[in-house]
Structure formats: structure tokens, C-alpha cells
Amino acid sequence: MHPHVRHLVELQAVDIRLNEVLARLATFPKHLVEVNARVEAARSQLAHAKDALTKSLKDRKTYEMDVDQWKEKVRKYKDQTGAVKSNEAFRALRLEIEMAEKEIAAAEDRLLERMVAGEDFVRQVKAAEKAIAEIEAAAKVEQQAISAEYSTAEKIRVALEAERQKAASAVPEDLLDIYLKLASRHNGVALAEVREDETCSMCRVRVRPHTYQLLRDPSNEQIFHCETCTRILYCPPQPLAQPQPVAQSSESGEN
């Protein structure tokens, strides 16, 4: 394998890991936003429930005052009945009393509805308070986990950045520029291994037999590109052949 290509293979391995870490780091802010959004939604629901309860209590107070006001009118009308001197005036007062009593009944119905609704709002507030306590506790655990994972990933990123700088420094600038352009064009994969079936591992197109032989030659100093996907081609170094053990003679020596 060409020595510069060997360094590029090392660089690509680091870049792939680095890109994975960077992609992972990019997910943490979004995850935090989602966690915080759940908390804010729970808080908003609690605030809405409390507002509804407050309005219900105000309405209840208003309806209580309506009942009291109409009852007071009924008492006044009844007090006046003893002072009237004509049947017409008496009938008029009786009519006012009947109308006031109807208003009392209507106000009491509204008051009862507010009381029932108020009890429901109280339950909603308690449920929302319980929910937000659970959601905030869960969010705190998630936030701590995210922070820890981010810290770990950031340390890995720093280490990989240093490793990448070392690998890149061993590659000539013009070849490094070609590598970067190919990587940006092919989702971070600028090099492709040639498989034993003599095909490019990325696009599966067969390479020329002569090219394949040169790529397998340890003394080769040429750089080849795939004719289809344009990636830089390489063959992994071939393992050295292990010497075969010498067979022992089956005949034993005789004296």
C-alpha cells in the first residue's frame, strides 16, 4: 500500500469516528429543548388550571352576591306588602316577589354549577401539581444524564481532534486537499477498499486487473481512483505467509 494512502486510511477511520461524535454532540441541544419543553408544557397546564380555578372562585363570589341581593329584594318587597293599601299595589309587589324568587333560583343554580366546577378545577390543579413534580424530577435526571453524556462525548471529540491532526500531518497537502474534496462529495468516505473479488467496496464496480495487482503490490507508489465513484482505492496489507512446519519422519532411529 502506498504510504500516503495508509495515512489516509488512518485519517478516514478517525474522521468517521469524529463525525459520529460530532453528530451525537449536535443531538444534545435538541434533546435538552425537548426535555425543557415538557417541563414548560406541564407548567403551562398548571398555570391554566390555577387561572381557571381563580376565575371559578370569582364567579362563585359573584353568584353568591347575586343570591344575597335578590334575597334582600324579596325581604324588602315582603316588608312593603304590609304597608300597601290597594289590591293592585299588593299584586304588583307579589309579582316583583315572584320575579325575584325566580332570579334567586337561577342565581342559586349558577352558584351550584360554579361550586361543582370549582371542585373539578381544584382536582385539576392538584393533578397538574403532581404531574409537574414528576415531570420536573424526571427532567432533572434526564438533564444530568445529557450533561454527563455530553461531557464524555466532548472529551472523545477533543482526543479525536488531536488524533486527526496527527494523521493529517503525515499526508501531503495536495493529497489531503483531494481527500477532503472526495470526503465532502461522498458523505465523509473518500477511500474505498478493493475486495477480494476485485470490486470497489463502495460502488461495487470491478477494477481493472492490472490496477488490482498494483494495489496489492507492497512496493507500489501509485495512487488509483475508482473509475466510477472516484474514491481513492486501496488494498489492505497482505498478511505475511507463515512458514510451514517441517514434517517429522515417521521412522524412528534404530540402534
For each residue, the residues with C-beta under 8 A, 3 or more apart:
1: 5 6 9 215 218 220 234 235 236 237
2: 5 6 220 221 222 223 234
3: 6 7
4: 7 8 170 171 172 175 223
5: 1 2 8 9 191 223 232 234
6: 1 2 3 9 10 234
7: 3 4 10 11 167 170 171
8: 4 5 11 12 171 175 179 190 191 232 234
9: 1 5 6 12 13 191 234
10: 6 7 13 14 167
11: 7 8 14 15 164 167 168 171 179
12: 8 9 15 16 179 183 188 189 190 191
13: 9 10 16 17
14: 10 11 17 18 160 163 164 167
15: 11 12 18 19 164 183 188
16: 12 13 19 20 188 189
17: 13 14 20 21 160
18: 14 15 21 22 157 160 161 164
19: 15 16 22 23 188
20: 16 17 23 24
21: 17 18 24 25 153 156 157 160
22: 18 19 25 26 157
23: 19 20 26 27
24: 20 21 27 28 153
25: 21 22 28 150 153 154 157
26: 22 23 29 30
27: 23 24 30 31
28: 24 25 31 32 146 149 150 153
29: 26 32 33
30: 26 27 33 34
31: 27 28 34 35 142 146
32: 28 29 35 36 143 146
33: 29 30 36 37
34: 30 31 37 38
35: 31 32 38 39 139 142 143 146
36: 32 33 39 40 139
37: 33 34 40 41
38: 34 35 41 42 135 139
39: 35 36 42 43 132 135 136 139
40: 36 37 43 44
41: 37 38 44 45
42: 38 39 45 46 128 131 132 135 136
43: 39 40 46 47 132
44: 40 41 47 48
45: 41 42 48 49 128 131 132
46: 42 43 49 50 125 128 129 131 132
47: 43 44 50 51
48: 44 45 51 52
49: 45 46 52 53 121 124 125 127 128
50: 46 47 53 54 125 128
51: 47 48 54 55
52: 48 49 55 56 121 124
53: 49 50 56 57 118 121 122 124 125
54: 50 51 57 58
55: 51 52 58 59
56: 52 53 59 60 114 117 118 121
57: 53 54 60 61 118
58: 54 55 61 62
59: 55 56 62 63 114
60: 56 57 63 64 111 114 115 118
61: 57 58 64 65
62: 58 59 65 66
63: 59 60 66 67 107 108 110 111 114
64: 60 61 67 68 111
65: 61 62 68 69
66: 62 63 69 70 103 107 110 111
67: 63 64 70 71 104 107 108 111
68: 64 65 71 72
69: 65 66 72 73
70: 66 67 73 74 100 101 103 104 107
71: 67 68 74 75 104
72: 68 69 75 76
73: 69 70 76 77 96 100
74: 70 71 77 78 97 100 101 104
75: 71 72 78 79
76: 72 73 79 80
77: 73 74 80 81 93 96 97 100
78: 74 75 81 97
79: 75 76 82 83
80: 76 77 83 84 93
81: 77 78 84 90 93 94 97
82: 79
83: 79 80
84: 80 81 89 90 93
85: 89
86: 89 90
87: 90 91
88: 91 92
89: 84 85 86 92 93
90: 81 84 86 87 93 94
91: 87 88 94 95
92: 88 89 95 96
93: 77 80 81 84 89 90 96 97
94: 81 90 91 97 98
95: 91 92 98 99
96: 73 77 92 93 99 100
97: 74 77 78 81 93 94 100 101
98: 94 95 101 102
99: 95 96 102 103
100: 70 73 74 77 96 97 103 104
101: 70 74 97 98 104 105
102: 98 99 105 106
103: 66 70 99 100 106 107
104: 67 70 71 74 100 101 107 108
105: 101 102 108 109
106: 102 103 109 110
107: 63 66 67 70 103 104 110 111
108: 63 67 104 105 111 112
109: 105 106 112 113
110: 63 66 106 107 113 114
111: 60 63 64 66 67 107 108 114 115
112: 108 109 115 116
113: 109 110 116 117
114: 56 59 60 63 110 111 117 118
115: 60 111 112 118 119
116: 112 113 119 120
117: 56 113 114 120 121
118: 53 56 57 60 114 115 121 122
119: 115 116 122 123
120: 116 117 123 124
121: 49 52 53 56 117 118 124 125
122: 53 118 119 125 126
123: 119 120 126 127
124: 49 52 53 120 121 127 128
125: 46 49 50 53 121 122 128 129
126: 122 123 129 130
127: 49 123 124 130 131
128: 42 45 46 49 50 124 125 131 132
129: 46 125 126 132 133
130: 126 127 133 134
131: 42 45 46 127 128 134 135
132: 39 42 43 45 46 128 129 135 136
133: 129 130 136 137
134: 130 131 137 138
135: 38 39 42 131 132 138 139
136: 39 42 132 133 139 140
137: 133 134 140 141
138: 134 135 141 142
139: 35 36 38 39 135 136 142 143
140: 136 137 143 144
141: 137 138 144 145
142: 31 35 138 139 145 146
143: 32 35 139 140 146 147
144: 140 141 147 148
145: 141 142 148 149
146: 28 31 32 35 142 143 149 150
147: 143 144 150 151
148: 144 145 151 152
149: 28 145 146 152 153
150: 25 28 146 147 153 154
151: 147 148 154 155
152: 148 149 155 156
153: 21 24 25 28 149 150 156 157
154: 25 150 151 157 158
155: 151 152 158 159
156: 21 152 153 159 160
157: 18 21 22 25 153 154 160 161
158: 154 155 161 162
159: 155 156 162 163
160: 14 17 18 21 156 157 163 164
161: 18 157 158 164 165
162: 158 159 165 166
163: 14 159 160 166 167
164: 11 14 15 18 160 161 167 168
165: 161 162 168 169
166: 162 163 169 170
167: 7 10 11 14 163 164 170 171
168: 11 164 165 171 176
169: 165 166
170: 4 7 166 167
171: 4 7 8 11 167 168 175 176 179
172: 4 175 176
173: 176 177
174: 177 178
175: 4 8 171 172 178 179 223
176: 168 171 172 173 179 180
177: 173 174 180 181
178: 174 175 181 182 190 232
179: 8 11 12 171 175 176 182 183 190 191 232
180: 176 177 183 184 190
181: 177 178 184 185
182: 178 179 185 186 190 191 230 231 232
183: 12 15 179 180 186 188 189 190
184: 180 181
185: 181 182 230
186: 182 183 189 190 202 229 231
187:
188: 12 15 16 19 183
189: 12 16 183 186 192 202 231
190: 8 12 178 179 180 182 183 186 231 232
191: 5 8 9 12 179 182 231 232 233 234
192: 189 200 201 202 203 226 229 231 232 233 234
193: 201 233 234 235 236
194: 198 199 200 201 207 212 215 233 234 235
195: 198 199 200 201
196:
197: 206
198: 194 195 206 207 209 212
199: 194 195 204 205 206 207
200: 192 194 195 203 204 205 206 207 226 228 229 231 233
201: 192 193 194 195 204
202: 186 189 192 226 229 231
203: 192 200 226 228 229 231
204: 199 200 201
205: 199 200 226 227 228 229
206: 197 198 199 200
207: 194 198 199 200 211 212 215 224 226 227 233
208: 211 212 227
209: 198 212 213
210: 213 214
211: 207 208 214 215 224 233
212: 194 198 207 208 209 215 216 235
213: 209 210 216 217
214: 210 211 217 220 222 224
215: 1 194 207 211 212 220 224 233 234 235
216: 212 213 220 235 238
217: 213 214 220
218: 1 237 238
219:
220: 1 2 214 215 216 217
221: 2
222: 2 214
223: 2 4 5 175 232
224: 207 211 214 215 232 233
225: 230 231 232 233
226: 192 200 202 203 205 207 229 230 231 232 233
227: 205 207 208 230
228: 200 203 205
229: 186 192 200 202 203 205 226
230: 182 185 225 226 227
231: 182 186 189 190 191 192 200 202 203 225 226
232: 5 8 178 179 182 190 191 192 223 224 225 226
233: 191 192 193 194 200 207 211 215 224 225 226
234: 1 2 5 6 8 9 191 192 193 194 215
235: 1 193 194 212 215 216 238
236: 1 193
237: 1 218
238: 216 218 235
239:
240:
241:
242:
243:
244:
245:
246:
247:
248:
249:
250:
251:
252:
253:
254:
255:
